[in-house]
Amino acid sequence: MSTLTTPHIDVHRGGDRMKTRVAWLDSKHSFSFGEHYDPENTHHGLLLVNNEDIVTPGRGFDTHPHRDMEIVTWVLSGSLVHQDSLGHSGIIYPGLAQRMSAGTGILHSEKNDSWRLSPNIAEHDEPVHFVQMWVVPDEPGLTPGYQQLEVDDELAAGGLVTVASGLARYRDRTAITINSSHSALHVARMPGESTAVELPEAPYLHLFVARGEIDMEGVGTLYEGDAVRLTRSGGQRIVANLPSEILVWEMHARLGAQ
């Protein structure tokens, strides 16, 4: 477990993120990723990747490998097709929680699936916009796996919904499980102005504003793409200034200290 004792809040603005742009992909990286490496920005708690991706219709990530990582994908708009070497397949869309455990090794592809959704050709041009997050599992060499579950009804209430977790305290209300017993992902879809939630308390928190604009107690206004990394903190009130969606990782350990 973590031995951190000093509370700390660190704001990271969306415009300062590292970026990868090619013809079919607009990707923004909260942490070091691929060719973008910053030794001072490799992770927070157990979270190693928080990539915000926009993929054009009919394109995507061809088959590629992963190993020893819990990968959670959250779609904001459009739809994404997942296929992997173990025979799992699924269409991920807004309100659907999805997790892939890479374990001993898995191959998968992710493609923009907008062309499947409607016979109306005018809608075939919709990009898919999603956030992909990687956390470290409890141990290497686990059996690869896949899970998905719709949580749209729960999100409609406007509060924090636990969509992925390995923490025992959320066992009875977690949509999907991850092999990380110190981590949980909460999502709030805040429908309008003055909608409010409160952050959990934890040694490590990572808040990402996926959509909209919020005010965070003790921090101020946060805009789409902004993130806040907290240590030994929590309990802050979050108020939406307009329809917003936030992703909050609650972590009770850090890399190398589980």
C-alpha positions in Angstrom: 0.0 0.0 0.0 1.0 3.6 -0.5 3.0 5.4 2.2 2.2 8.9 0.9 1.1 11.3 3.7 1.1 14.8 2.1 -2.1 15.8 0.3 -1.4 17.2 -3.2 -3.5 18.4 -6.1 -2.0 18.7 -9.5 -4.0 20.2 -12.5 -3.1 19.2 -16.0 -4.7 21.2 -18.8 -6.0 19.4 -21.9 -4.1 21.6 -24.3 -0.8 20.5 -22.7 -1.2 16.8 -23.5 1.1 15.0 -25.9 -0.5 14.4 -29.2 -0.5 11.8 -32.0 -2.2 12.9 -35.3 -2.4 10.9 -38.5 -4.9 10.8 -41.3 -7.4 8.7 -39.4 -6.5 9.3 -35.8 -6.5 12.3 -33.4 -5.1 11.0 -30.1 -4.2 13.0 -26.9 -2.1 11.3 -24.2 -2.3 12.3 -20.5 0.8 10.2 -19.8 3.9 9.0 -21.7 2.7 6.8 -24.6 4.5 5.3 -27.6 7.1 7.7 -29.1 6.0 10.4 -26.6 8.1 9.8 -23.5 8.5 12.1 -20.5 10.3 10.4 -17.5 8.4 12.9 -15.2 5.0 11.8 -16.6 4.7 8.1 -16.8 1.8 7.3 -14.4 -0.3 8.3 -11.5 -1.1 5.7 -8.9 -1.7 2.5 -11.0 -3.0 4.4 -14.0 -0.5 4.3 -16.9 -2.6 5.3 -19.9 -5.4 7.8 -20.3 -5.7 8.3 -24.1 -8.5 10.4 -25.6 -8.9 9.1 -29.3 -11.0 10.2 -32.2 -11.1 7.7 -35.1 -12.5 8.4 -38.6 -15.2 6.1 -40.1 -14.1 2.7 -41.3 -10.6 3.1 -39.8 -9.0 2.1 -36.5 -6.3 0.1 -34.8 -5.4 -3.1 -36.7 -4.6 -6.3 -34.8 -1.9 -5.7 -32.2 -0.7 -7.3 -29.0 -1.1 -6.5 -25.3 0.2 -8.2 -22.2 -0.2 -7.9 -18.4 -2.5 -4.9 -18.4 -6.2 -4.1 -17.5 -7.6 -2.1 -20.4 -10.9 -0.2 -19.9 -12.5 1.6 -22.9 -15.2 4.2 -22.5 -16.9 5.5 -25.6 -18.2 9.1 -25.6 -19.8 9.1 -29.1 -20.0 6.8 -32.1 -19.2 3.1 -31.8 -16.1 0.9 -31.7 -15.8 -2.7 -32.7 -13.6 -4.9 -30.6 -12.3 -8.3 -31.8 -9.6 -10.4 -30.2 -7.6 -13.6 -30.6 -9.6 -15.4 -28.0 -12.8 -15.1 -30.0 -14.3 -12.2 -28.1 -16.1 -9.5 -30.1 -18.4 -6.6 -29.3 -19.6 -3.2 -30.3 -18.8 -0.6 -27.7 -21.0 2.5 -27.6 -21.8 5.3 -25.1 -23.0 3.9 -21.8 -21.4 0.5 -22.2 -18.6 -0.4 -19.9 -15.9 -2.6 -21.5 -12.7 -4.3 -20.1 -10.0 -6.4 -21.7 -7.6 -8.2 -19.4 -4.4 -8.8 -21.5 -2.8 -11.2 -19.0 -0.4 -13.7 -20.6 -1.0 -12.1 -24.0 -3.8 -11.2 -26.4 -4.2 -9.8 -29.9 -7.0 -7.4 -30.6 -8.3 -4.8 -33.1 -10.5 -1.7 -32.6 -12.3 -0.1 -35.5 -14.8 2.7 -36.0 -18.1 0.9 -36.5 -20.3 3.8 -37.4 -21.0 2.4 -40.8 -22.9 -0.6 -39.2 -25.4 1.5 -37.2 -27.6 3.0 -39.9 -28.6 2.6 -43.5 -28.6 6.4 -43.8 -25.3 7.2 -45.6 -25.2 10.7 -44.2 -24.5 9.1 -40.8 -21.6 7.1 -42.1 -19.3 10.0 -41.5 -19.5 9.9 -37.7 -16.2 9.5 -36.0 -15.9 7.5 -32.8 -14.7 9.4 -29.8 -13.5 7.4 -26.8 -11.1 7.3 -23.8 -8.9 4.3 -23.2 -7.3 3.7 -19.9 -4.8 1.1 -18.7 -4.1 0.1 -15.1 -1.6 -2.4 -13.7 -3.0 -5.8 -12.6 -2.3 -7.3 -9.2 0.1 -9.8 -10.8 1.5 -10.7 -14.2 0.6 -13.9 -16.1 -3.1 -13.9 -15.5 -5.6 -15.5 -17.9 -6.7 -13.0 -20.6 -10.4 -12.1 -20.5 -13.1 -9.7 -21.7 -16.2 -8.2 -20.2 -18.8 -5.6 -21.1 -22.1 -4.4 -19.6 -24.5 -1.5 -20.3 -24.8 1.1 -17.5 -26.8 3.7 -19.3 -29.7 3.6 -16.9 -27.5 4.0 -13.8 -25.7 7.0 -15.5 -29.0 8.7 -16.0 -29.3 9.5 -12.3 -26.3 11.9 -12.6 -24.2 10.5 -9.7 -20.9 8.7 -9.7 -21.4 5.2 -11.1 -18.8 2.5 -10.4 -18.2 1.0 -13.9 -15.0 -1.0 -13.4 -13.5 -2.1 -10.1 -11.3 -4.7 -8.3 -12.0 -3.1 -4.9 -13.9 -5.3 -2.5 -16.0 -2.3 -1.2 -17.7 -2.0 -4.6 -18.2 -5.7 -5.3 -22.0 -5.4 -5.1 -22.4 -2.4 -7.4 -19.6 -2.7 -10.0 -20.6 -3.1 -13.6 -17.4 -4.9 -14.7 -14.5 -6.3 -12.7 -10.8 -5.7 -13.2 -7.8 -7.7 -11.9 -6.6 -4.8 -9.8 -7.7 -5.0 -6.2 -6.6 -1.4 -5.5 -8.4 0.3 -8.3 -11.9 1.5 -9.4 -13.2 3.6 -12.2 -16.3 5.8 -11.5 -18.2 7.8 -14.2 -20.6 10.6 -13.8 -22.8 11.9 -16.6 -23.9 15.2 -15.2 -27.0 16.2 -17.3 -27.1 20.0 -16.6 -26.0 23.0 -14.8 -25.6 22.7 -11.0 -25.5 18.9 -11.1 -23.1 17.9 -8.3 -21.1 14.8 -7.2 -18.5 14.3 -4.5 -15.1 12.6 -5.1 -14.2 9.6 -3.1 -11.3 9.7 -0.7 -8.2 7.7 -1.7 -4.4 7.8 -1.7 -4.6 8.4 -5.4 -7.3 9.9 -7.6 -7.3 10.8 -11.2 -10.2 13.0 -12.5 -10.6 13.5 -16.3 -13.2 15.9 -17.8 -14.3 13.9 -20.8 -17.0 16.4 -21.8 -18.3 19.7 -20.7 -17.1 22.1 -18.0 -17.1 21.7 -14.2 -16.1 23.6 -11.1 -14.0 21.6 -8.6 -13.9 22.6 -5.0 -10.4 24.0 -4.1 -9.3 24.0 -7.8 -11.7 26.1 -9.9 -13.0 25.6 -13.4 -12.0 22.6 -15.4 -12.7 22.3 -19.1 -13.0 19.4 -21.5 -9.7 17.5 -21.7 -8.5 18.8 -18.3 -7.3 16.3 -15.6 -6.5 16.5 -12.0 -4.2 14.2 -10.1 -4.8 14.0 -6.4 -2.7 12.3 -3.6 -4.0 11.6 -0.1 -7.1 13.7 -1.0 -10.7 13.4 -2.0 -14.1 14.6 -0.8 -14.1 17.6 -3.1 -17.5 18.7 -4.5 -17.8 18.7 -8.3 -20.4 20.9 -9.9 -21.3 21.0 -13.6 -21.5 24.3 -15.4 -23.1 22.6 -18.4 -23.8 19.0 -19.4 -20.6 17.2 -18.5 -19.1 13.7 -18.2 -16.2 12.9 -15.8 -14.1 9.8 -15.4 -12.6 9.3 -11.9 -10.0 6.6 -11.0 -9.9 5.8 -7.3 -6.6 4.0 -6.5 -5.3 2.7 -3.1 -1.8 1.9 -4.3 0.8 3.1 -6.8 3.1 1.5 -9.3 5.7 -0.6 -7.6 4.0 -0.4 -4.2 0.9 -2.6 -4.4 
